[in-house]
Amino acid sequence: MRSAADNSGEAFVGQTLAGSAYTMPRRIRGLSGKLLWLTVIFVMIAEVLIFLPSVANMRERWLQDRLNTAGAAAIVIDGLQPLEIPREVQDATLQSTGTKAIVLRADGTSQLVAVTEMPSEVDQAIDLGNYGVFESIADALYVLAFGGDRLLRVIGELPNDDTTVEIVMPETDLRSAMLQFAHNVLILSLMISLFTALLIFLAINRMMIAPIRRLTMSMQAFAENPADPSRILIPRDGGDEVAVASRHLARMQDELQKTLKQQKNLADLGLAVSKINHDMRNILASAQLMSDRLVDVDDPLVKSFAPKLVRTIDRAVGYTTEVLAYGQTAEAEPKRRLFRLSDLCSEVRELLAIDPDSGIEFIDAIGADIEVDADSEQLFRVIHNICRNAHQALAAHVPDDPNQMRRITLTAHRIGTVVSITIDDTGPGMPQKARENLFTAFRGSARSGGTGLGLAIARELVLAHGGTIALVEKPGPGTMFRVEIPDRPVDLKDWRARA
């Protein structure tokens, strides 16, 4: 068997599915595409979570660098004291550090080193020595969204020095630097997310999506023509879930194909049987007319066997009619009535006609007081079929011990509203293969040449009565079946009327 989705078969499946009602989506629109975009989105979300503390840290480092630069320039200017610093030098210092005022604090004193014009107030004071993480993140987001026009007062200590520097600066340069940083992070995040998504896409597509697409195409190709053996998937090796699913799918397709083939054979067989049965019914009808005339013959011997012959032919005609009805899936409903079970079992014994010289005993241990609420003809078929199987098994079996009894025993008892009937024999027992397919048509035969229909039909008839039929395990050799037939439920109104 070849797979419909292997190297050469995948193209074939694609052509086959071109006109199908369910077409395979393109990779970018299928699970692969969804996985790709989800990966990009998730990586971007992760980058955003990383970006928030990153931009806050960048803002602090930028302010600290600006503070360090201004502090270094202020220390140089302070070293020139008591010389007067020219205005041009102060302006150049403030311009190079991007500040409007620089103040040094050391030993408890403050000194204004350089200033252009002292503003009356500032918009925000920032102490880098006492700056919390969440506060820093919130301020950074505010600067990116709304900042740029504020005046900042930044305070911090110089590295390796006890000198504190205080600067007053506009926020314009800080916001420009932060926007540039955010832009760079955005480009880098997109590149990382796309690259990561591509790697995940290629890996997952090879490990999962491609095998799933192969399974899907195999299922669609198999559905178009289940009878074609080449449509059965060849499962791939591996121990992952997809490999296990492919093996289960291949097994299911194989079993389904066998079942469909068997069903087709059964349908053909059923048609042939119906035709043969139709002609046989006509022949039996003619025999029935002739047997009716035998009743009027004035011969003691004929009068003794004529009624049995008539009943047998009547049953045969009834069976042929039921076979035709079964072929039309119109199973007859049981025509239930209350009758004595012992009379029915006596008819079964007479119809079996066991030869006394065969060494096979038929023991009818059913009491005359036991009545069963059932269709007598259908229950006769059930009991007769099981007893006939037992008789055939005993007749074909040669026991190792010549003194071993060969016996068929019928017993019955009533428990409340249920009649339990037991058919027991001392034959060779039921083979294991027959046990596994006990009530399966054409597969549950226990002997060579059997059709396996008898027990399947018996089960259907018992179920139609709401009863059960089962093979009972027994310690000794042989086979035991138990049939339980419950009485019909009593209608409350009828019961009250009779009461």
C-alpha positions as CSV (number, residue, x, y, z in Angstrom):
1,M,0.0,0.0,0.0
2,R,1.2,3.5,-0.9
3,S,0.5,6.6,1.0
4,A,-1.6,9.3,-0.6
5,A,0.7,11.9,0.9
6,D,4.2,10.6,0.4
7,N,6.8,12.1,-2.0
8,S,4.9,11.3,-5.2
9,G,1.4,11.1,-3.7
10,E,1.2,14.6,-2.2
11,A,1.1,16.2,-5.6
12,F,-1.6,13.7,-6.6
13,V,-3.6,14.6,-3.4
14,G,-3.3,18.2,-4.2
15,Q,-4.8,17.6,-7.7
16,T,-7.5,15.4,-6.3
17,L,-8.6,18.0,-3.8
18,A,-8.6,20.8,-6.3
19,G,-12.3,20.4,-6.9
20,S,-13.2,19.2,-3.4
21,A,-15.6,21.1,-1.2
22,Y,-12.9,21.3,1.5
23,T,-9.6,22.7,0.1
24,M,-6.4,22.8,2.0
25,P,-5.6,26.5,3.0
26,R,-2.4,28.1,2.0
27,R,0.4,27.9,4.6
28,I,0.3,31.6,5.3
29,R,-3.5,31.4,6.0
30,G,-3.4,28.1,7.8
31,L,-1.9,27.1,11.1
32,S,1.5,28.0,9.9
33,G,0.5,31.6,9.3
34,K,-1.3,31.9,12.5
35,L,1.7,30.5,14.4
36,L,4.0,33.0,12.6
37,W,1.9,36.1,13.5
38,L,1.2,34.9,17.1
39,T,5.0,34.4,17.6
40,V,5.6,38.0,16.3
41,I,2.9,39.4,18.6
42,F,4.1,37.5,21.6
43,V,7.8,38.5,21.1
44,M,6.7,42.1,20.6
45,I,4.8,41.9,23.9
46,A,7.9,40.5,25.6
47,E,10.0,43.3,24.0
48,V,7.5,45.9,25.4
49,L,7.9,44.5,28.9
50,I,11.7,44.7,28.5
51,F,11.5,48.1,26.8
52,L,9.8,49.8,29.8
53,P,12.6,49.4,32.3
54,S,15.1,49.8,29.5
55,V,13.9,53.3,28.5
56,A,13.7,54.3,32.2
57,N,17.3,53.1,32.7
58,M,18.4,55.0,29.6
59,R,16.8,58.2,30.9
60,E,18.6,57.9,34.2
61,R,21.9,57.2,32.5
62,W,21.4,60.1,30.2
63,L,20.7,62.5,33.1
64,Q,23.6,61.1,35.1
65,D,26.0,61.6,32.1
66,R,24.7,65.2,31.7
67,L,25.1,65.7,35.5
68,N,28.7,64.3,35.4
69,T,29.6,66.5,32.4
70,A,28.2,69.6,34.1
71,G,29.9,68.7,37.4
72,A,33.3,68.2,35.7
73,A,33.0,71.6,34.0
74,A,31.9,73.2,37.3
75,I,34.9,71.8,39.2
76,V,37.3,73.3,36.6
77,I,35.6,76.7,36.8
78,D,35.5,76.5,40.6
79,G,39.3,75.9,40.6
80,L,39.9,79.2,38.9
81,Q,38.4,81.1,41.9
82,P,38.9,83.8,43.0
83,L,39.5,84.9,39.4
84,E,36.5,86.3,37.7
85,I,35.1,83.9,35.0
86,P,34.2,85.7,31.8
87,R,30.6,85.7,30.7
88,E,31.6,84.0,27.4
89,V,33.2,81.1,29.3
90,Q,30.1,80.6,31.4
91,D,27.8,80.7,28.4
92,A,30.0,78.2,26.5
93,T,30.0,75.9,29.5
94,L,26.3,76.0,29.9
95,Q,25.8,75.5,26.2
96,S,28.1,72.5,26.0
97,T,26.4,70.8,29.0
98,G,22.9,71.8,27.8
99,T,22.0,73.4,31.1
100,K,20.8,76.8,32.2
101,A,22.4,76.7,35.7
102,I,25.1,74.7,37.5
103,V,25.3,74.6,41.3
104,L,28.0,72.8,43.4
105,R,27.4,71.7,46.9
106,A,30.3,70.6,49.1
107,D,30.9,70.8,52.9
108,G,27.4,72.1,53.5
109,T,27.9,75.1,51.2
110,S,26.3,75.8,47.8
111,Q,28.0,77.7,45.0
112,L,26.4,78.9,41.8
113,V,29.0,78.2,39.2
114,A,27.4,79.3,36.0
115,V,24.0,80.6,35.1
116,T,22.3,82.3,32.2
117,E,19.2,83.4,33.8
118,M,17.8,81.9,37.0
119,P,14.2,80.7,36.3
120,S,11.6,81.5,38.8
121,E,10.4,77.9,39.0
122,V,11.0,74.5,37.5
123,D,8.4,71.9,36.3
124,Q,10.0,68.8,38.0
125,A,12.8,68.1,40.5
126,I,14.7,64.8,40.0
127,D,16.9,63.4,42.8
128,L,18.9,60.6,41.1
129,G,20.0,59.4,44.5
130,N,16.4,58.7,45.6
131,Y,14.6,57.5,42.4
132,G,12.4,54.5,42.5
133,V,12.0,52.0,39.7
134,F,8.3,52.5,39.1
135,E,8.6,56.2,39.5
136,S,11.4,56.2,36.9
137,I,9.3,54.1,34.4
138,A,6.2,56.4,34.9
139,D,8.3,59.5,34.3
140,A,10.0,58.0,31.2
141,L,6.6,57.1,29.7
142,Y,5.4,60.6,30.4
143,V,8.4,62.2,28.7
144,L,7.8,60.0,25.6
145,A,4.1,60.8,25.4
146,F,3.8,64.4,26.6
147,G,7.3,65.8,27.5
148,G,9.7,68.1,25.8
149,D,8.6,71.5,27.0
150,R,9.3,71.2,30.7
151,L,12.2,72.6,32.7
152,L,14.0,70.1,34.9
153,R,16.0,70.4,38.1
154,V,18.4,67.4,38.4
155,I,20.3,66.6,41.6
156,G,23.0,64.0,42.0
157,E,26.4,63.1,43.4
158,L,29.6,62.9,41.3
159,P,31.2,59.5,41.1
160,N,34.1,58.9,43.6
161,D,33.4,62.3,45.2
162,D,31.2,63.8,48.0
163,T,30.3,66.8,45.8
164,T,26.7,67.2,44.8
165,V,25.8,68.8,41.6
166,E,22.6,70.4,40.8
167,I,21.7,71.5,37.2
168,V,18.7,73.2,35.7
169,M,18.0,72.1,32.1
170,P,15.3,71.9,29.5
171,E,13.7,68.6,28.6
172,T,14.0,68.9,24.8
173,D,17.3,67.1,24.4
174,L,16.3,64.4,26.8
175,R,13.1,63.6,24.9
176,S,14.9,63.6,21.6
177,A,17.4,61.1,22.9
178,M,14.6,58.9,24.3
179,L,12.6,59.0,21.1
180,Q,15.7,57.9,19.2
181,F,16.3,55.1,21.7
182,A,12.7,54.0,21.4
183,H,13.0,54.0,17.6
184,N,16.1,51.9,17.7
185,V,14.6,49.4,20.2
186,L,11.4,49.2,18.0
187,I,13.5,48.3,14.9
188,L,15.6,45.8,16.8
189,S,12.5,44.3,18.4
190,L,10.8,43.8,15.1
191,M,13.9,42.2,13.7
192,I,14.3,39.9,16.7
193,S,10.6,38.9,16.7
194,L,10.5,38.2,12.9
195,F,13.7,36.2,13.1
196,T,12.4,34.3,16.2
197,A,9.1,33.7,14.5
198,L,10.8,32.5,11.4
199,L,12.9,30.0,13.3
200,I,9.8,28.8,15.3
201,F,7.8,28.7,12.1
202,L,10.3,26.5,10.3
203,A,10.7,24.2,13.3
204,I,7.0,23.8,14.1
205,N,6.1,23.6,10.4
206,R,8.5,20.7,10.0
207,M,7.6,19.0,13.2
208,M,3.9,19.5,13.4
209,I,2.2,21.4,10.6
210,A,3.6,19.4,7.7
211,P,2.6,16.1,9.3
212,I,-0.8,17.4,10.2
213,R,-1.3,18.6,6.6
214,R,-0.2,15.2,5.4
215,L,-2.8,13.5,7.7
216,T,-5.5,15.9,6.5
217,M,-4.8,15.3,2.9
218,S,-4.8,11.6,3.5
219,M,-8.2,11.7,5.2
220,Q,-9.6,13.8,2.4
221,A,-8.2,11.6,-0.4
222,F,-9.4,8.5,1.4
223,A,-12.9,10.0,1.8
224,E,-13.1,10.5,-2.0
225,N,-12.4,6.8,-2.7
226,P,-12.3,4.6,0.3
227,A,-12.1,1.4,-1.8
228,D,-8.7,2.5,-3.3
229,P,-5.9,0.8,-1.3
230,S,-3.4,3.4,-2.4
231,R,-5.3,6.0,-0.4
232,I,-4.4,4.4,2.9
233,L,-1.8,6.5,4.7
234,I,1.7,5.0,5.3
235,P,2.4,6.0,8.9
236,R,5.7,7.7,9.6
237,D,8.2,6.5,12.2
238,G,8.5,8.3,15.6
239,G,7.1,8.3,19.1
240,D,5.5,11.8,19.1
241,E,1.8,12.4,19.2
242,V,1.5,13.1,15.4
243,A,3.3,9.8,14.6
244,V,1.0,7.9,16.9
245,A,-2.0,9.6,15.3
246,S,-0.8,8.7,11.9
247,R,-0.5,5.0,12.9
248,H,-4.0,5.1,14.3
249,L,-5.3,6.8,11.2
250,A,-3.7,4.2,8.9
251,R,-5.1,1.4,11.0
252,M,-8.6,3.0,11.0
253,Q,-8.5,3.4,7.2
254,D,-7.4,-0.2,6.8
255,E,-10.2,-1.5,9.0
256,L,-12.7,0.8,7.4
257,Q,-11.7,-0.4,3.9
258,K,-12.1,-4.0,5.0
259,T,-15.5,-3.3,6.5
260,L,-16.7,-1.5,3.4
261,K,-15.5,-4.4,1.3
262,Q,-17.2,-6.8,3.5
263,Q,-20.4,-4.7,3.5
264,K,-20.4,-4.7,-0.3
265,N,-19.9,-8.5,-0.4
266,L,-22.8,-8.8,2.1
267,A,-25.0,-6.5,0.0
268,D,-24.3,-8.6,-3.1
269,L,-24.8,-11.8,-1.1
270,G,-28.1,-10.4,0.3
271,L,-29.4,-9.6,-3.1
272,A,-28.5,-13.2,-4.3
273,V,-30.1,-14.7,-1.2
274,S,-33.2,-12.6,-1.7
275,K,-33.6,-13.8,-5.2
276,I,-33.1,-17.5,-4.3
277,N,-35.3,-17.1,-1.3
278,H,-38.1,-15.6,-3.4
279,D,-38.1,-18.6,-5.7
280,M,-37.8,-21.0,-2.7
281,R,-40.9,-19.4,-1.2
282,N,-42.9,-20.1,-4.3
283,I,-41.7,-23.7,-4.2
284,L,-42.6,-24.0,-0.5
285,A,-46.0,-22.5,-1.2
286,S,-46.7,-25.3,-3.7
287,A,-45.5,-27.9,-1.2
288,Q,-47.7,-26.3,1.4
289,L,-50.8,-26.7,-0.8
290,M,-49.9,-30.4,-1.4
291,S,-49.2,-31.0,2.3
292,D,-52.6,-29.6,3.2
293,R,-54.2,-32.3,1.1
294,L,-52.3,-35.0,3.1
295,V,-54.4,-34.2,6.1
296,D,-57.5,-35.5,4.3
297,V,-55.8,-38.8,3.4
298,D,-57.4,-41.7,5.3
299,D,-54.1,-43.4,6.3
300,P,-53.0,-43.8,10.0
301,L,-49.3,-43.4,9.1
302,V,-50.0,-40.3,7.0
303,K,-52.3,-38.8,9.7
304,S,-49.5,-39.3,12.3
305,F,-46.8,-37.3,10.4
306,A,-48.9,-35.0,8.2
307,P,-49.5,-32.4,11.0
308,K,-45.8,-32.2,11.7
309,L,-45.0,-31.9,8.0
310,V,-47.5,-29.1,7.7
311,R,-46.1,-27.2,10.6
312,T,-42.6,-27.6,9.3
313,I,-43.5,-26.3,5.8
314,D,-45.4,-23.4,7.4
315,R,-42.4,-22.4,9.4
316,A,-40.2,-22.6,6.3
317,V,-42.6,-20.3,4.4
318,G,-42.5,-18.0,7.4
319,Y,-38.7,-18.0,7.5
320,T,-38.5,-17.1,3.8
321,T,-40.9,-14.2,4.3
322,E,-38.9,-13.0,7.3
323,V,-35.6,-13.2,5.3
324,L,-37.1,-11.0,2.6
325,A,-38.3,-8.6,5.3
326,Y,-34.9,-8.6,6.9
327,G,-33.3,-7.8,3.5
328,Q,-35.6,-4.7,3.4
329,T,-34.5,-3.8,7.0
330,A,-38.1,-4.3,8.1
331,E,-37.6,-6.7,11.1
332,A,-41.0,-8.1,12.2
333,E,-42.1,-7.1,15.7
334,P,-42.7,-10.0,18.1
335,K,-46.3,-11.1,18.3
336,R,-46.2,-11.9,22.0
337,R,-48.6,-14.1,23.9
338,L,-48.5,-16.2,27.0
339,F,-47.9,-19.9,26.3
340,R,-46.4,-23.0,27.9
341,L,-42.7,-23.3,27.3
342,S,-42.6,-27.1,27.6
343,D,-44.9,-27.4,24.4
344,L,-42.4,-25.3,22.4
345,C,-39.4,-27.4,23.6
346,S,-41.2,-30.6,22.7
347,E,-41.5,-29.3,19.1
348,V,-37.8,-28.5,19.1
349,R,-37.0,-32.0,20.2
350,E,-39.3,-33.5,17.5
351,L,-37.8,-31.3,14.8
352,L,-34.2,-32.2,15.8
353,A,-35.2,-35.9,15.3
354,I,-32.1,-37.2,17.2
355,D,-31.3,-40.8,16.3
356,P,-31.5,-42.9,19.5
357,D,-28.5,-45.0,18.2
358,S,-26.3,-41.8,18.0
359,G,-25.7,-41.9,21.7
360,I,-26.9,-38.3,22.1
361,E,-29.5,-37.6,24.8
362,F,-32.0,-34.8,24.7
363,I,-33.2,-34.0,28.2
364,D,-36.2,-31.6,28.5
365,A,-36.3,-30.6,32.2
366,I,-38.8,-27.7,31.7
367,G,-41.8,-27.9,34.0
368,A,-45.3,-27.8,32.5
369,D,-46.2,-24.9,34.7
370,I,-43.7,-22.4,33.3
371,E,-45.3,-20.0,30.9
372,V,-43.4,-17.3,28.9
373,D,-44.7,-14.1,27.4
374,A,-43.1,-14.1,23.9
375,D,-43.5,-14.7,20.2
376,S,-43.6,-18.5,20.0
377,E,-42.3,-18.7,16.5
378,Q,-39.3,-16.4,17.2
379,L,-38.5,-18.1,20.5
380,F,-38.7,-21.4,18.7
381,R,-36.1,-20.2,16.2
382,V,-33.8,-19.1,19.1
383,I,-34.0,-22.4,21.0
384,H,-34.0,-24.6,18.0
385,N,-30.9,-22.8,16.6
386,I,-28.9,-23.3,19.8
387,C,-30.0,-26.9,20.2
388,R,-29.2,-27.7,16.6
389,N,-25.7,-26.2,17.0
390,A,-25.3,-28.3,20.1
391,H,-26.5,-31.5,18.3
392,Q,-24.1,-30.9,15.4
393,A,-21.2,-30.3,17.7
394,L,-21.9,-33.5,19.7
395,A,-22.4,-35.5,16.5
396,A,-19.0,-34.3,15.1
397,H,-17.1,-34.7,18.4
398,V,-15.5,-38.0,19.4
399,P,-14.8,-37.9,23.1
400,D,-11.6,-39.3,24.5
401,D,-13.5,-41.2,27.1
402,P,-16.0,-43.6,25.5
403,N,-18.1,-43.5,28.7
404,Q,-18.5,-39.8,28.6
405,M,-22.1,-38.8,28.3
406,R,-23.2,-36.8,25.2
407,R,-26.2,-34.8,26.3
408,I,-28.3,-31.7,25.6
409,T,-30.2,-30.4,28.6
410,L,-33.0,-27.8,28.6
411,T,-34.0,-26.1,31.8
412,A,-36.0,-23.1,32.7
413,H,-37.3,-21.2,35.7
414,R,-39.1,-18.0,36.4
415,I,-37.8,-15.2,38.6
416,G,-40.4,-12.6,39.1
417,T,-41.3,-11.3,35.6
418,V,-38.3,-12.9,33.9
419,V,-38.1,-16.4,32.5
420,S,-34.6,-17.8,32.3
421,I,-34.0,-20.6,29.8
422,T,-30.7,-22.6,29.8
423,I,-29.4,-24.8,27.0
424,D,-26.5,-26.9,28.1
425,D,-24.5,-29.5,26.3
426,T,-21.5,-31.7,27.0
427,G,-19.7,-31.2,23.7
428,P,-16.2,-29.9,22.9
429,G,-17.0,-26.3,23.9
430,M,-16.8,-23.0,22.0
431,P,-13.5,-22.2,20.2
432,Q,-11.8,-19.0,21.2
433,K,-12.2,-17.4,17.8
434,A,-15.9,-18.1,17.9
435,R,-16.1,-16.6,21.4
436,E,-14.5,-13.4,20.2
437,N,-17.1,-13.0,17.4
438,L,-20.0,-14.9,19.1
439,F,-22.9,-12.8,17.8
440,T,-21.3,-11.3,14.7
441,A,-22.8,-12.3,11.4
442,F,-20.6,-14.4,9.2
443,R,-17.8,-14.5,11.7
444,G,-19.2,-16.3,14.8
445,S,-19.4,-19.8,13.3
446,A,-17.9,-22.5,15.6
447,R,-17.7,-25.2,12.9
448,S,-16.4,-25.5,9.4
449,G,-19.0,-24.6,6.7
450,G,-21.1,-22.6,9.1
451,T,-22.4,-19.2,8.1
452,G,-22.3,-17.6,11.6
453,L,-25.8,-16.2,11.1
454,G,-27.6,-18.4,13.6
455,L,-26.5,-16.8,16.8
456,A,-26.6,-13.3,15.3
457,I,-30.3,-13.8,14.3
458,A,-31.0,-15.4,17.7
459,R,-29.5,-12.4,19.5
460,E,-31.6,-10.0,17.4
461,L,-34.8,-11.9,18.2
462,V,-34.0,-12.0,21.9
463,L,-33.2,-8.2,21.9
464,A,-36.5,-7.6,20.2
465,H,-38.2,-9.1,23.3
466,G,-36.2,-6.9,25.6
467,G,-34.2,-9.9,26.8
468,T,-30.6,-11.1,26.9
469,I,-28.7,-14.0,25.5
470,A,-25.2,-14.9,26.8
471,L,-22.6,-17.6,26.8
472,V,-22.2,-18.9,30.4
473,E,-18.9,-20.1,31.7
474,K,-19.1,-23.6,33.1
475,P,-16.5,-25.7,35.0
476,G,-16.9,-28.8,32.9
477,P,-16.7,-29.4,29.1
478,G,-19.4,-28.2,26.8
479,T,-21.3,-25.0,26.0
480,M,-24.0,-23.3,28.0
481,F,-26.3,-20.5,26.8
482,R,-28.7,-18.6,28.9
483,V,-31.7,-16.8,27.4
484,E,-33.7,-14.4,29.6
485,I,-37.1,-13.2,28.4
486,P,-38.9,-10.6,30.5
487,D,-42.7,-10.2,30.5
488,R,-44.2,-7.2,28.7
489,P,-44.7,-4.1,30.9
490,V,-48.2,-4.0,32.2
491,D,-50.2,-0.9,31.2
492,L,-51.5,0.8,34.3
493,K,-54.9,1.4,33.0
494,D,-55.4,-2.2,31.8
495,W,-54.1,-3.5,35.1
496,R,-56.6,-1.3,37.0
497,A,-59.4,-2.4,34.7
498,R,-58.6,-6.0,35.3
499,A,-58.3,-5.4,39.0
